[in-house]
Structure formats: C-alpha cells, structure tokens
Amino acid sequence: MKKQTFNNSKAISIAPAKVILSGEHSTLYGASALAMTISLYLRVSLTIIESPLIRILNPKSIEYSFETCRLIAQKIDQRYSDYLAGNILITSVLTQTDDLILYIFNRHIRDIPYGISLDLDSKIPIGGGFGSSSAIISALSLALSAITGKTLQKKEKLIDETSYIERLQHGKSGIIDSTAIVTGGIVYVNLSHTIKHENLPGEWWAINTGKPESSTGECVSFVDQYFSHSNIWTEFNAITNQMMDGVQKQDEEKVYSSIRTNQSLLQAIGVVPQSVARFIRSIENKGGSAKISGAGSVRGEQAGLVLVGGYNPQELAILYGYTCNKIKGEKNGTMLAENSC
C-alpha cells in the first residue's frame, strides 16, 4: 500500500492560558460567561518519524503503539459512559498521565500511517483555573490537523473539538474555556453569540493559591448536585452582563464592583475554601476586588487562581504563601507557529 504524503512533516502550535472574569460555573446552566487570555503559553511541536508509533518526549520519552492508543481511547470512552450512568466519579475517567494526550491522538490516528513525535512545553499551571486542559486539547488538535490535513483550522471547529474532548476531564463541559483559548482576547459568550473585546480596564494580578484538592470535575459535580435547579444562575448571568457592560464602556469601577458581587455568589455555591475567602476579604478591606477564577475547590484550603483588581496584592500574597504575577493580556488564541513546515 502506498504511504500517505503529509501536508507537513512538522507542525508547531501555541495556546495561551485564560482567566475567567465571570461565569465559570453558571455557563453550564445557560448563563453568559466572560473570560480573557493571558500571556502564559503552552507549545506543542509535532514531527513525523519513520517508526510507526506515538512518541511523547517529555517529561521523559515514552512510546505507544497505535493499537495501544486505540485501546486506551476505547477504555476512556467506556469509563465516560460509566460516569454518565452514575457508576464512577469523573476523576476515574482519565486515570493515567498520558490518557488525555492519547485520546486526542486517537481522534486523528487513521490519518497517521507514519509515526509521530510530540514535544510539549507548558508554562500554564495544571489544575488551577488557567485553562490548561483547553490549551493542550486545542494546541495538539490544531497541530495534528496541520500534519494530517484535517479541517480544524476554522476556529468554530476547533472550539467544538476542544469542548467535546474536555468533557472527559470535567464531566460537563461549557464553552467558555475552549472559546476563550481558541479565540483569544476578552471573550463574552452566551447561548446565542460570542463577542470579542481587546482591552480590560484597570490593573489586574493573578494569585496562585495552590492546586485545589478537588478536581474541576468534582467541583462541577458538587455544584450540579446541590444547585442545578437554583435561581442563583439568573444572578450570575446578570452580574456577567453587568461586567461586560463595564468592559465595553471601559468603566473600571463597574468591573471591580462586578468582581466583588461575583465572588459573593461563588461563595454561596460552596466552592471557595475558607482561607482563600479570608484572603479575598483582606483584598476587599484594602479597597481592591478579588474572586476565584475557575472551578474553585470543595475540599482543602487551596482554590487555584484568584483574580485581583484595583489593588497590588503582592505583600498580602507573601503573607499567605501565595505566588503573585501582574497579568498581561494576550489578544491571540491558539494558533500555528510560523515555522510549521
């Protein structure tokens, strides 16, 4: 049989991190959401190799046959069906380090008769609300589409693919993470349309409170169990729309006020650990605004990312043992690097 000729022998893609300004849980219940991409990046480099296998180079080189990849993907699909049936937790769907990567590869495996090597480099914290899942899914899927000639380079298709695969990680998958990371910039989404904006008014910092003890999927399941029929999602929707109005009018005080209200709603659904809530109250007492950005946590004392506006939290972050970085926005979403060839 004649071997397939690839469009490219190498493909490099880059995806940014994101922070959610409002709507991290409410988007799953039909409410609007608002997020922005920031200048932390994940880079995927794919190279065609002669050996008929999948080689993942880091953190240490490991190889999988195509058949092993197919079997792992089949088992993941079965475990997800078991999760939907209520037989297992969402944390039991992806059980091994490379499961997500191999599942993505399997979506393209029929178009890869040669072998392929993956070099992955990421500065995006894992499991902390920065969108690491959407970043790896979108970047690897886009690079594979460039290698194989599949049509994922239209943003809408890449968003759909990213959201579809992300359900394995989180159980229920909204579109805010995938839309923001693929589109780039400040992104507002609701059930009917998406709006992109360039600038967020005010000054902003990202506080990493540490990896949450509970996964995003666990938090989503907890909220679904206790609040799926609550009227609180109407309040979330209203505050997201208010925040977007502040962004469009470049009214930083309106945005800061919306952040404070959003945080109080997140506390009401039980996803803000007590120590993080104390840190946020300290920010507010000093005139700033802060909220968890991401799923939060329903166990332990870490909540991943906290977004702070209107007050420099560096000294306070040191007191709590948190890391603090000034946020720089990124206008571009997931894209192929120019030196893909």
C-alpha positions as CSV (number, residue, x, y, z in Angstrom):
1,M,0.0,0.0,0.0
2,K,1.3,3.4,-0.9
3,K,2.0,5.5,2.2
4,Q,0.2,8.8,2.7
5,T,2.1,12.0,1.8
6,F,1.7,14.5,4.7
7,N,0.9,18.2,4.1
8,N,3.7,19.0,6.6
9,S,6.5,17.0,8.2
10,K,6.4,19.2,11.3
11,A,3.8,21.4,13.0
12,I,4.1,23.8,15.9
13,S,1.2,25.3,17.7
14,I,0.8,27.7,20.7
15,A,-2.1,28.2,23.1
16,P,-2.5,30.8,25.8
17,A,-3.8,30.5,29.4
18,K,-7.0,32.1,30.4
19,V,-8.7,33.6,33.4
20,I,-12.4,33.6,33.8
21,L,-13.8,37.0,34.8
22,S,-17.3,35.7,35.4
23,G,-19.4,32.6,34.7
24,E,-17.1,29.7,35.5
25,H,-20.0,27.5,36.8
26,S,-23.1,29.4,35.6
27,T,-22.2,28.9,31.9
28,L,-23.1,25.2,32.4
29,Y,-26.7,26.3,33.2
30,G,-27.3,28.6,30.3
31,A,-25.9,31.8,31.7
32,S,-23.4,34.1,29.9
33,A,-19.7,34.0,30.7
34,L,-16.7,36.3,30.3
35,A,-13.0,35.4,30.1
36,M,-9.7,36.7,28.9
37,T,-6.5,35.1,27.6
38,I,-3.2,36.0,29.3
39,S,0.5,35.7,28.4
40,L,1.2,32.2,29.8
41,Y,1.7,29.7,27.0
42,L,1.7,26.0,26.1
43,R,3.7,25.0,23.0
44,V,3.2,21.8,21.0
45,S,5.7,20.5,18.5
46,L,4.9,17.5,16.3
47,T,7.4,15.8,14.0
48,I,6.7,12.9,11.6
49,I,9.1,9.9,12.3
50,E,9.6,6.6,10.5
51,S,8.8,4.2,13.3
52,P,5.0,3.5,13.4
53,L,4.4,4.7,16.9
54,I,3.5,7.7,19.1
55,R,6.5,9.1,20.9
56,I,5.9,11.6,23.8
57,L,9.2,13.2,24.6
58,N,8.7,14.9,28.0
59,P,9.0,14.8,30.9
60,K,10.7,11.6,29.8
61,S,10.5,9.8,26.5
62,I,7.8,7.2,26.3
63,E,6.4,5.3,23.3
64,Y,2.9,3.9,22.5
65,S,1.9,1.7,19.6
66,F,-1.1,2.9,17.5
67,E,-3.0,-0.2,18.8
68,T,-2.3,0.7,22.4
69,C,-3.5,4.3,21.7
70,R,-6.8,2.9,20.2
71,L,-7.4,0.6,23.2
72,I,-6.7,3.3,25.7
73,A,-9.2,5.7,23.9
74,Q,-11.8,2.9,23.8
75,K,-11.4,2.4,27.6
76,I,-11.7,6.1,28.2
77,D,-15.0,6.2,26.2
78,Q,-16.3,3.3,28.2
79,R,-15.3,4.9,31.5
80,Y,-17.0,8.1,30.5
81,S,-20.2,6.1,29.7
82,D,-19.9,4.6,33.2
83,Y,-19.6,8.1,34.6
84,L,-22.7,9.2,32.8
85,A,-24.5,6.2,34.2
86,G,-23.5,7.2,37.7
87,N,-21.3,4.2,38.3
88,I,-18.0,6.0,38.7
89,L,-16.7,9.5,39.5
90,I,-15.4,11.8,36.8
91,T,-11.9,11.5,38.3
92,S,-11.9,7.9,37.3
93,V,-12.3,8.6,33.5
94,L,-8.8,9.9,32.8
95,T,-6.6,7.8,35.1
96,Q,-3.1,7.9,33.6
97,T,-0.8,10.8,32.9
98,D,-0.9,10.5,29.1
99,D,-4.6,9.5,28.8
100,L,-5.8,12.9,27.5
101,I,-3.0,13.2,25.0
102,L,-3.5,9.7,23.6
103,Y,-7.3,10.3,23.3
104,I,-6.5,13.4,21.2
105,F,-4.1,11.4,19.1
106,N,-6.7,8.7,18.6
107,R,-9.1,11.3,17.0
108,H,-6.6,11.6,14.2
109,I,-5.0,8.1,14.2
110,R,-6.5,6.9,10.9
111,D,-4.7,9.8,9.1
112,I,-1.2,9.0,10.6
113,P,0.2,5.9,8.9
114,Y,3.7,7.0,9.9
115,G,4.9,7.6,13.4
116,I,4.7,10.9,15.2
117,S,6.7,12.6,17.9
118,L,5.3,15.1,20.5
119,D,7.4,17.7,22.3
120,L,5.3,19.6,24.8
121,D,6.4,22.6,26.7
122,S,3.9,24.4,29.1
123,K,4.2,27.4,31.4
124,I,0.5,27.1,32.3
125,P,-0.2,25.7,35.8
126,I,-2.2,22.5,35.8
127,G,-5.5,22.2,37.6
128,G,-5.5,25.8,38.9
129,G,-8.1,27.6,36.8
130,F,-5.8,28.7,34.0
131,G,-7.3,26.6,31.3
132,S,-4.5,24.0,30.9
133,S,-6.9,21.3,29.6
134,S,-8.3,23.5,26.8
135,A,-4.8,24.7,26.0
136,I,-3.4,21.2,25.4
137,I,-6.5,19.9,23.6
138,S,-6.7,22.9,21.3
139,A,-3.0,23.1,20.6
140,L,-2.5,19.4,20.0
141,S,-5.6,19.1,17.9
142,L,-4.6,22.1,15.7
143,A,-1.1,20.8,15.2
144,L,-2.5,17.3,14.3
145,S,-4.9,18.9,11.8
146,A,-1.9,20.7,10.2
147,I,0.1,17.5,9.9
148,T,-2.8,15.4,8.5
149,G,-4.7,18.0,6.5
150,K,-7.9,17.6,8.6
151,T,-10.1,20.7,8.7
152,L,-9.8,22.0,12.2
153,Q,-8.2,25.4,11.4
154,K,-11.5,27.2,11.4
155,K,-11.9,28.5,14.9
156,E,-15.5,27.2,15.3
157,K,-14.5,23.6,14.5
158,L,-11.5,23.8,16.9
159,I,-13.7,25.2,19.7
160,D,-16.2,22.3,19.2
161,E,-13.5,19.7,19.2
162,T,-11.8,21.2,22.3
163,S,-15.1,21.4,24.2
164,Y,-16.0,17.8,23.2
165,I,-12.8,16.3,24.4
166,E,-12.7,18.5,27.6
167,R,-15.9,16.8,28.9
168,L,-13.7,13.8,29.8
169,Q,-11.8,16.0,32.3
170,H,-14.7,18.0,33.7
171,G,-17.8,15.9,33.2
172,K,-20.0,18.7,32.0
173,S,-18.1,21.0,29.6
174,G,-19.1,24.6,29.0
175,I,-17.8,26.5,26.0
176,I,-16.1,29.4,27.8
177,D,-12.7,27.8,28.3
178,S,-12.5,26.5,24.8
179,T,-13.9,29.6,23.2
180,A,-11.6,32.0,25.1
181,I,-8.4,30.0,24.5
182,V,-9.1,29.3,20.8
183,T,-10.3,32.9,20.1
184,G,-8.0,35.0,22.3
185,G,-8.5,38.4,23.9
186,I,-11.5,39.2,26.1
187,V,-14.4,36.9,25.1
188,Y,-18.0,37.1,26.1
189,V,-20.3,34.1,25.3
190,N,-23.9,33.3,25.8
191,L,-26.3,30.9,24.2
192,S,-26.8,32.9,21.0
193,H,-23.5,34.7,20.3
194,T,-19.9,35.4,21.1
195,I,-18.3,38.9,21.4
196,K,-14.6,39.6,21.4
197,H,-13.1,42.7,23.0
198,E,-9.5,43.9,23.2
199,N,-9.0,45.7,26.5
200,L,-9.8,45.1,30.1
201,P,-9.9,48.3,32.1
202,G,-7.9,48.6,35.4
203,E,-4.9,46.8,36.8
204,W,-5.0,43.0,37.4
205,W,-3.0,40.4,39.2
206,A,-3.1,36.6,39.1
207,I,-2.7,34.9,42.5
208,N,-2.0,31.2,42.6
209,T,-3.2,29.8,45.9
210,G,-2.1,26.3,45.1
211,K,-3.6,23.3,43.3
212,P,-7.1,22.6,44.6
213,E,-7.6,19.4,46.5
214,S,-10.7,18.6,44.4
215,S,-10.6,18.5,40.6
216,T,-12.7,20.7,38.3
217,G,-14.9,17.7,37.6
218,E,-15.6,17.1,41.3
219,C,-16.5,20.8,41.8
220,V,-18.8,20.7,38.8
221,S,-20.5,17.5,40.1
222,F,-20.9,19.1,43.6
223,V,-22.5,22.2,42.2
224,D,-24.7,20.2,39.9
225,Q,-25.9,18.1,42.8
226,Y,-26.9,21.0,45.1
227,F,-27.6,23.9,42.8
228,S,-28.6,22.7,39.3
229,H,-32.2,23.9,39.9
230,S,-31.3,27.1,41.8
231,N,-32.3,30.6,40.8
232,I,-28.8,31.8,41.6
233,W,-27.8,31.3,37.9
234,T,-30.0,34.2,37.0
235,E,-28.0,36.4,39.4
236,F,-24.7,35.1,37.9
237,N,-26.0,35.9,34.4
238,A,-26.9,39.4,35.4
239,I,-23.6,40.2,37.0
240,T,-21.7,38.8,34.0
241,N,-23.7,41.1,31.7
242,Q,-23.0,44.0,34.0
243,M,-19.3,43.2,33.9
244,M,-19.3,43.0,30.1
245,D,-21.0,46.4,30.0
246,G,-18.2,47.8,32.2
247,V,-15.6,46.3,29.8
248,Q,-17.3,47.8,26.7
249,K,-17.6,51.2,28.3
250,Q,-14.0,50.9,29.8
251,D,-15.6,51.6,33.3
252,E,-13.1,50.0,35.7
253,E,-15.1,50.7,38.8
254,K,-18.1,48.9,37.3
255,V,-15.9,45.9,36.5
256,Y,-14.3,45.9,40.0
257,S,-17.8,46.1,41.6
258,S,-19.0,43.2,39.5
259,I,-16.0,41.1,40.6
260,R,-16.9,41.6,44.2
261,T,-20.5,40.6,43.6
262,N,-19.4,37.6,41.5
263,Q,-17.2,36.4,44.4
264,S,-20.1,36.5,46.9
265,L,-22.1,34.3,44.5
266,L,-19.3,31.8,44.2
267,Q,-19.1,31.6,48.0
268,A,-22.8,31.0,48.1
269,I,-22.4,27.8,45.9
270,G,-19.7,26.5,48.2
271,V,-16.6,26.5,46.0
272,V,-14.4,28.9,47.9
273,P,-12.2,27.5,50.7
274,Q,-12.2,29.4,54.0
275,S,-8.5,30.5,53.8
276,V,-9.0,31.8,50.3
277,A,-12.1,33.6,51.3
278,R,-10.2,35.3,54.1
279,F,-7.5,36.4,51.7
280,I,-10.2,37.9,49.4
281,R,-11.8,39.7,52.2
282,S,-8.4,41.2,53.1
283,I,-8.1,42.5,49.5
284,E,-11.6,44.0,49.7
285,N,-10.8,45.7,53.0
286,K,-7.9,47.4,51.3
287,G,-10.1,48.7,48.5
288,G,-9.5,46.0,45.9
289,S,-11.6,43.4,44.3
290,A,-10.9,39.7,44.0
291,K,-12.6,36.4,43.1
292,I,-11.6,32.9,42.5
293,S,-11.3,32.3,38.7
294,G,-12.0,28.7,37.8
295,A,-13.9,25.9,39.5
296,G,-12.5,26.6,43.0
297,S,-12.5,23.7,45.4
298,V,-14.9,21.8,47.6
299,R,-12.1,20.4,49.8
300,G,-8.9,21.6,51.3
301,E,-7.6,25.2,51.6
302,Q,-6.3,25.9,48.0
303,A,-8.5,27.2,45.2
304,G,-6.1,27.6,42.3
305,L,-6.3,31.0,40.7
306,V,-7.6,34.2,42.4
307,L,-8.0,37.2,40.2
308,V,-7.3,40.6,41.9
309,G,-8.1,44.1,40.5
310,G,-7.6,47.6,41.7
311,Y,-5.1,46.8,44.4
312,N,-1.5,45.5,44.3
313,P,-1.7,42.2,46.3
314,Q,2.0,41.3,46.3
315,E,2.7,41.8,50.0
316,L,-0.6,40.2,51.1
317,A,0.1,37.2,48.9
318,I,3.5,36.7,50.5
319,L,1.8,36.6,54.0
320,Y,-0.5,33.8,52.7
321,G,2.3,32.0,50.9
322,Y,0.8,32.6,47.5
323,T,2.5,33.5,44.3
324,C,1.6,36.7,42.6
325,N,2.0,37.9,39.0
326,K,0.8,41.0,37.2
327,I,-1.5,40.0,34.4
328,K,-0.7,40.8,30.8
329,G,-3.5,40.1,28.3
330,E,-2.9,38.1,25.1
331,K,-5.0,39.1,22.1
332,N,-4.3,35.9,20.1
333,G,-5.8,32.5,20.7
334,T,-4.5,29.0,19.8
335,M,-2.6,29.2,16.5
336,L,0.1,27.6,14.4
337,A,3.6,29.0,14.7
338,E,5.0,30.5,11.5
339,N,7.8,27.9,11.4
340,S,5.5,24.9,10.9
341,C,6.6,23.4,7.7
